[in-house]
Amino acid sequence: MPKDMTRSETDTPRARVPRLRKPDATDGAAIWALVRACKPLDENSIYANLIQADHFRDTCVVADLDGAIVGWISGHMIPGQDAFFVWQVAVSPVARGLGLGKTMLLELVNRDAAAGAATLKTTITRDNDASWALFRSFARLIGGDLSDAPHFDREAHFDGAHATEHMVTITLPSQQATLRRAA
């Protein structure tokens, strides 16, 4: 049972679970609005989210609740590597506390598009407590090792305008069946 729901809430017809699916181009604007509502995420252009939803739909996921996008993860396989990179995770305040972030991550790493991934990678600034908690929890769930190191430096890469991004690497189980059981 989701940790923020009482027993009586789960017994009512109003208790709904978001449906996970691949995004499509018509989701671009809703994804953009969700990202803008989830501070401190970097706001990309609406066009960037449209391209992600259209061109990278196999490695992205949306959580749909009664026609509203309440969750989003963008990702891709890193060219030339056996690594799946998670670019952005957004969960609407109305869907927080349901474990939706981990559920969407599991969905993505279980897809055929990520079948060759031995690791999951993402970058996180030191002060983003919610992201650290999500990825540490995900690593524990799948039995993966988590490591991190500075990757995009505040001065060298961001000209002092953005905090250093740490590359987080999580080892993925060697068999997708292990991940399916974690779901």
Secondary structure, DSSP 8 states (H G I E B T S, - for coil): --TT--HHHHHSTT----EEE---GGGHHHHHHHHHHSTTS----HHHHHHHHHHTGGG-EEEEETTEEEEEEEEEE-TTSSEEEEEEEEE-GGGTTS-HHHHHHHHHHTSGGGTT-SEEEEEEETT-HHHHHHHHHHHHHHT--EEEEEEE-TTTTTTTSS--EEEEEEE--SSHHHHHHH-
